[in-house]
Amino acid sequence: MEREKEILRYAYTQSSFYQALLQKRKLSIEDLMEDWTKVPVVDRRQMVCADECVIPSSSQSSPEDNQRIYEMSSGSNGMFMGIPWSVKDMISSLSPLWDCRNRYYGLKVQDKSCYFHMYPDFCDEGTARDPRSGRKDLGFSVLGLNEERIGRIYQEMCDYEPRWILMPPSVALLFANYIGNGKKKGIPSLKCVELTGECVTHKQRRQIEIAFHCKTVNIYGSYEMNAIAYECPEGHLHLLEDNVFVEIMDGEKLLPDGEEDDIVLTSLHNTVMPFVRYSLGDKGKISLKKCSCGHPGRILKLTKAKKNDMIRVEQDIDIPPYEFTYAFQCVMDSMGVEILQYQVEQTGYYSYIVTILTKDRKLLEDKEVQEDFKQIFQERLCHDFLRKGIYTFRIRDELPSEKCVKKMRTFWAFKGDEK
């Protein structure tokens, strides 16, 4: 517990957010240091809605400011949060992941790879490479993935000859369908396809493996923590315990290995924005089973994790729901409004009900502001089918109860024929 307590003391002495938690519970930092079970459990909702600053005062004025990486959570759970990392912390955090990649599949940092990001397509000159990235990997946007663009990206990946691809399962399935329907060949250079960010079934994995002619590997991770667990060749998700401290908790009660409930995490490396006993909203349990692969990390069994439907724009066309996430990010950047959480329900092939939870309700109730909001939102949707949609917006200034939020899903697809 030495590293965990080091992070704990740092967070609770330097961050006004964590200090406010102490005051509310009438505890001292020494109380927490003596008894870890007294450390409060927090979640993204608390951090996003907090009036206090989460980032420690010492890191706000750090000389490493010009060596920082700023991540934006994907928003696929309906809530956005900016997450800063120092370059040094990021490298330390990713080291256990690279150890697993090399140990199990022979993948090295210098190997060519492809990945998918949440930003718009930068292909002004015929390439999908993200010019903001200093990495040599080839990056593609998950936005606007119609058949023509999927075909172009697939050809670019073939020409690039990556050793591995990192992508969400919903995106991998779009490419698997394209490859299968067009009877395309796989990418000979591929060692594996890493799947991250969403739940995936055995049937879906098999479909992806047949299309790409290689193994699929599951990564369980988040922008807050980076990689949390990695799948070994035996099919087990091993916790990367040099990167995160993992607990299974029922509210504030710590559960023993083998029992299922909320997955609670403490980042052992992010000092710019510490996460101490942080709940992602996923559920799972620590398996008592031993694995023959030799990895020392305990085995995590996910029982409930992030899941969203695909957008159904026609009976034979599906689109990943990341399009909505990007549109909301653009609205916040353009208008300066704060969206705490969103949910989208598809009521027909071209009709949607959008619920927005915001602290800026009074501002957004102004009719002119509403029109600007709707215009920016629809203009930033990258897929033609979505820009033609009919959107009904509902504005809320309070977060609904946990039961109403259904936090594992922020998009519900249309299931039947539109009347």
C-alpha positions in Angstrom: 0.0 0.0 0.0 3.0 2.3 0.0 2.4 3.9 -3.5 -1.4 4.1 -2.9 -0.9 6.0 0.4 1.7 8.3 -1.3 -0.9 9.2 -3.9 -3.6 9.5 -1.2 -1.6 12.0 0.8 -0.7 14.0 -2.2 -4.3 14.2 -3.5 -5.8 15.1 -0.1 -3.3 17.7 0.8 -3.0 19.4 -2.6 -6.4 19.2 -4.3 -9.3 21.4 -3.1 -11.8 18.8 -4.4 -10.4 16.1 -2.1 -10.0 18.5 0.8 -13.7 19.3 0.5 -14.5 15.6 0.9 -12.5 15.5 4.1 -14.3 18.5 5.5 -17.7 17.1 4.6 -16.9 13.8 6.4 -15.1 15.5 9.3 -12.0 13.4 8.8 -8.3 14.2 8.7 -5.7 13.1 6.3 -4.2 11.0 9.1 -7.5 9.2 9.6 -7.3 8.1 5.9 -3.6 7.1 6.2 -4.3 4.9 9.2 -7.4 3.3 7.7 -7.7 3.0 3.9 -11.3 1.8 4.3 -12.3 5.4 5.3 -11.2 6.8 2.0 -14.3 8.1 0.1 -15.3 6.6 -3.2 -15.7 9.2 -6.0 -17.0 9.2 -9.6 -16.9 11.2 -12.7 -20.2 12.9 -11.9 -18.8 14.3 -8.7 -15.7 15.6 -10.3 -17.5 17.1 -13.3 -20.1 18.8 -11.0 -17.7 19.9 -8.3 -17.2 23.6 -7.6 -13.7 22.8 -6.3 -10.7 22.2 -8.5 -9.6 18.6 -8.8 -6.1 19.4 -10.1 -3.7 19.9 -7.1 -2.3 23.4 -6.5 1.2 22.2 -6.8 0.7 20.7 -10.3 -1.1 23.9 -11.6 2.1 25.8 -11.4 4.4 23.0 -12.3 7.4 23.7 -14.6 6.3 20.6 -16.6 3.3 22.6 -17.9 4.8 22.6 -21.4 5.3 18.8 -21.2 1.7 17.8 -20.7 -0.8 15.7 -22.6 -4.4 16.7 -22.4 -6.9 13.9 -23.0 -10.7 14.4 -23.3 -12.8 11.5 -22.0 -14.7 9.9 -24.9 -18.1 11.1 -23.6 -19.5 7.7 -24.4 -21.0 7.5 -20.9 -22.7 10.9 -21.5 -20.2 12.9 -19.4 -17.2 14.8 -20.6 -14.0 15.5 -18.6 -10.6 16.9 -19.5 -7.8 14.8 -18.1 -4.2 16.2 -18.0 -1.2 14.0 -17.7 2.5 14.8 -17.5 4.6 13.1 -20.2 6.6 11.4 -17.5 3.5 10.0 -15.7 2.0 8.9 -19.0 5.1 6.9 -19.9 5.2 5.3 -16.5 1.5 4.5 -16.7 1.8 2.8 -20.1 4.9 0.7 -19.3 2.9 -2.3 -17.8 0.7 -2.3 -20.9 3.8 -2.5 -23.2 5.3 -5.2 -21.1 2.2 -7.3 -21.7 2.1 -6.5 -25.4 5.7 -7.6 -25.8 5.4 -10.7 -23.5 2.3 -12.2 -25.2 2.2 -11.0 -28.8 5.8 -9.7 -29.5 4.6 -6.1 -30.1 7.1 -3.3 -29.5 6.9 0.4 -29.2 8.7 0.9 -32.5 6.3 -1.3 -34.4 3.8 0.2 -36.9 0.3 0.4 -35.6 -3.1 2.0 -36.4 -5.6 3.5 -34.0 -8.9 5.3 -34.0 -9.6 8.7 -32.3 -12.6 10.9 -31.6 -11.5 13.9 -33.7 -12.7 14.9 -37.2 -11.0 13.5 -40.3 -7.9 15.4 -41.3 -7.7 13.9 -44.8 -7.3 17.2 -46.8 -4.5 15.7 -48.8 -5.6 12.1 -49.1 -4.3 10.8 -45.8 -6.1 10.1 -42.6 -3.1 10.7 -40.4 -3.8 12.9 -37.4 -1.2 15.8 -37.8 -1.4 16.7 -34.0 0.1 13.4 -33.1 3.9 13.0 -32.8 3.5 9.3 -33.0 4.3 7.5 -36.2 1.2 5.4 -35.9 -1.6 6.0 -38.4 -4.6 7.5 -36.8 -8.2 7.6 -38.2 -11.3 9.3 -37.0 -14.3 7.2 -35.9 -16.6 10.0 -37.3 -18.3 9.8 -40.7 -17.6 6.1 -41.3 -19.6 5.5 -44.4 -18.8 2.7 -46.8 -16.7 4.9 -49.1 -14.5 6.2 -46.2 -14.2 2.7 -44.6 -12.9 1.4 -48.0 -10.4 4.2 -48.2 -9.2 3.7 -44.6 -8.9 0.0 -45.1 -6.7 0.5 -48.2 -4.5 3.0 -46.3 -4.1 0.4 -43.5 -3.1 -2.3 -46.1 -0.5 0.0 -47.6 0.8 1.0 -44.2 1.3 -2.6 -43.1 0.7 -2.2 -39.3 1.6 -5.0 -36.8 -1.5 -4.2 -34.8 -4.6 -2.1 -34.7 -6.3 -0.5 -31.7 -10.0 0.1 -32.2 -13.5 0.0 -30.5 -15.5 -3.2 -31.3 -18.3 -1.3 -33.0 -15.7 0.2 -35.4 -14.0 -3.2 -35.9 -17.3 -4.7 -36.8 -18.0 -2.1 -39.5 -14.6 -3.0 -41.1 -15.3 -6.7 -40.7 -18.6 -6.3 -42.6 -16.8 -4.3 -45.3 -14.1 -7.0 -45.7 -16.5 -9.9 -45.6 -19.1 -8.3 -48.0 -16.4 -7.3 -50.5 -14.4 -10.5 -50.0 -11.3 -8.5 -49.3 -8.1 -10.1 -48.1 -6.9 -9.5 -44.6 -3.8 -7.4 -43.8 -0.9 -9.8 -43.9 1.3 -7.8 -41.5 -1.3 -7.9 -38.7 -0.4 -9.7 -35.5 -3.6 -8.8 -33.6 -6.5 -6.4 -33.3 -6.8 -4.8 -29.8 -10.4 -4.1 -28.8 -11.1 -1.4 -26.3 -13.8 1.0 -25.0 -16.9 -1.2 -25.4 -18.2 -4.7 -24.5 -17.8 -7.3 -27.2 -19.4 -10.7 -27.5 -17.7 -14.0 -28.4 -19.6 -14.1 -31.7 -18.5 -10.5 -32.6 -14.9 -11.3 -31.8 -15.0 -14.4 -34.0 -16.4 -12.2 -36.8 -13.6 -9.7 -36.5 -10.9 -12.4 -36.3 -12.2 -14.2 -39.5 -12.3 -10.8 -41.4 -8.8 -9.7 -40.3 -7.2 -13.1 -40.2 -5.7 -12.5 -36.8 -6.3 -12.8 -33.1 -8.4 -10.2 -31.1 -7.2 -9.0 -27.7 -9.3 -7.2 -25.1 -8.0 -4.2 -23.2 -10.0 -2.8 -20.3 -9.0 0.8 -19.7 -10.1 4.5 -19.5 -8.6 7.9 -20.2 -8.4 8.5 -16.4 -6.3 5.4 -15.8 -5.0 4.2 -19.2 -4.8 0.4 -19.4 -6.4 -1.3 -16.4 -6.4 -4.9 -17.5 -5.0 -6.8 -20.5 -6.0 -10.1 -22.0 -3.5 -13.0 -22.0 -3.4 -15.8 -24.6 -5.5 -17.9 -22.2 -8.3 -15.4 -22.5 -8.0 -13.9 -19.0 -8.0 -10.1 -18.3 -5.1 -9.6 -16.0 -5.0 -6.5 -13.8 -2.1 -4.2 -14.5 -1.4 -3.7 -10.8 1.8 -1.6 -11.4 -0.5 1.0 -13.0 -3.7 0.9 -10.9 -4.9 -0.3 -7.5 -8.2 -2.1 -8.0 -10.9 -2.8 -5.5 -14.4 -4.3 -5.7 -16.9 -2.3 -3.6 -20.5 -2.3 -2.6 -20.9 1.4 -1.9 -18.3 2.2 0.7 -17.9 -1.5 1.7 -14.8 -3.4 0.4 -15.7 -6.8 -0.9 -13.3 -9.9 -1.0 -12.0 -11.5 -4.1 -14.7 -13.5 -5.8 -17.6 -11.2 -5.0 -19.1 -8.9 -7.7 -19.9 -5.2 -7.5 -18.5 -1.8 -8.5 -15.0 -1.6 -9.8 -13.1 1.1 -7.9 -9.7 2.3 -9.0 -6.7 4.4 -7.8 -4.3 5.6 -10.4 -0.7 5.0 -9.3 0.8 7.5 -11.7 -1.3 10.5 -12.6 0.0 13.2 -10.3 -1.4 16.1 -12.4 -5.0 15.0 -11.8 -5.1 12.2 -9.2 -7.8 9.7 -9.0 -8.2 8.0 -5.6 -10.9 5.4 -5.1 -12.5 6.3 -8.4 -15.6 4.4 -9.7 -15.9 4.1 -13.5 -19.4 2.8 -13.2 -18.5 -0.7 -14.3 -19.1 -3.9 -12.4 -17.0 -7.0 -12.0 -15.2 -9.3 -9.7 -11.7 -10.5 -9.0 -11.4 -14.1 -10.0 -9.9 -16.6 -7.6 -8.8 -18.7 -10.5 -5.0 -19.0 -11.3 -3.8 -18.6 -14.8 -1.1 -20.7 -16.5 0.3 -17.7 -18.5 2.5 -16.5 -15.7 1.3 -13.0 -15.4 1.3 -11.9 -11.7 -1.8 -9.7 -12.0 -5.1 -10.9 -10.6 -7.8 -11.9 -13.1 -10.7 -9.4 -13.6 -14.1 -10.6 -14.8 -16.2 -7.8 -16.2 -19.9 -8.4 -15.6 -21.3 -5.0 -16.6 -19.5 -2.4 -18.6 -20.1 0.4 -21.1 -22.6 -0.6 -23.9 -24.4 1.6 -26.4 -26.5 0.6 -29.4 -25.4 1.5 -33.0 -27.3 4.3 -34.7 -29.8 2.8 -37.2 -30.2 5.3 -40.1 -31.6 2.7 -42.5 -32.4 -0.9 -42.2 -28.9 -1.9 -43.5 -26.8 1.0 -42.3 -25.3 1.3 -38.8 -23.2 4.2 -37.4 -21.3 4.2 -34.1 -22.8 6.8 -31.6 -19.5 8.7 -31.3 -20.9 11.2 -33.8 -23.1 12.7 -31.1 -20.2 12.9 -28.6 -18.1 15.0 -31.0 -21.1 17.3 -31.9 -21.6 18.0 -28.1 -17.9 18.8 -27.7 -18.1 21.3 -30.6 -21.2 23.0 -29.0 -19.3 23.4 -25.7 -16.2 24.8 -27.4 -18.2 27.2 -29.7 -20.7 28.5 -27.2 -19.0 28.1 -23.9 -21.9 26.2 -22.4 -21.3 23.4 -19.9 -23.0 20.1 -20.7 -22.7 17.8 -17.6 -24.3 14.8 -19.3 -26.4 13.8 -22.3 -28.6 11.0 -23.5 -29.9 10.4 -27.0 -32.9 8.2 -27.8 -33.6 7.3 -31.5 -37.3 7.2 -32.0 -37.2 6.6 -35.8 -34.6 6.3 -38.6 -34.4 10.1 -38.7 -35.8 11.2 -35.4 -34.1 11.7 -32.0 -34.9 12.9 -28.5 -31.8 14.5 -26.9 -31.7 15.1 -23.2 -29.1 17.6 -21.9 -28.1 18.0 -18.3 -26.5 21.4 -17.8 -25.8 24.2 -15.3 -26.6 26.7 -18.1 -30.3 26.0 -18.3 -31.3 29.7 -18.2 -29.0 30.5 -21.0 -30.2 27.6 -23.2 -33.8 28.5 -22.6 -33.3 31.6 -24.7 -34.8 30.9 -28.1 -32.0 32.5 -30.1 -29.4 30.6 -28.1 -31.3 27.4 -28.6 -31.3 27.8 -32.3 -27.6 28.5 -32.3 -27.1 25.3 -30.2 -29.2 23.2 -32.6 -27.4 24.6 -35.7 -23.9 24.0 -34.4 -24.9 20.5 -33.1 -26.3 19.4 -36.5 -23.6 21.0 -38.6 -20.9 19.1 -36.6 -22.5 15.7 -37.2 -20.1 14.2 -39.7 -22.5 11.7 -41.3 -25.0 13.0 -43.9 -27.8 10.8 -42.5 -27.5 12.3 -39.1 -27.4 15.9 -40.3 -30.8 15.3 -42.0 -32.3 14.1 -38.7 -35.1 15.7 -36.7 -33.9 16.5 -33.1 -36.1 17.3 -30.1 -34.0 18.8 -27.3 -34.9 18.6 -23.6 -32.9 20.7 -21.2 -32.4 19.8 -17.5 -30.5 21.5 -14.7 -30.3 18.6 -12.3 -28.9 15.2 -12.8 -31.5 12.4 -12.6 -31.2 9.6 -10.0 -28.7 6.8 -10.7 -31.6 4.5 -11.7 -32.9 7.0 -14.3 -29.5 7.7 -15.8 -28.9 4.1 -16.8 -25.3 5.1 -16.9 -24.1 2.1 -18.8 -25.9 3.4 -21.9 -26.3 6.9 -23.3 -27.7 6.0 -26.7 -30.8 3.9 -27.5 -31.3 2.8 -31.1 -34.6 2.6 -33.0 -35.6 -1.0 -33.1 -38.6 -1.1 -35.4 -39.9 0.4 -38.6 -40.7 4.1 -38.5 -44.4 4.8 -38.6 
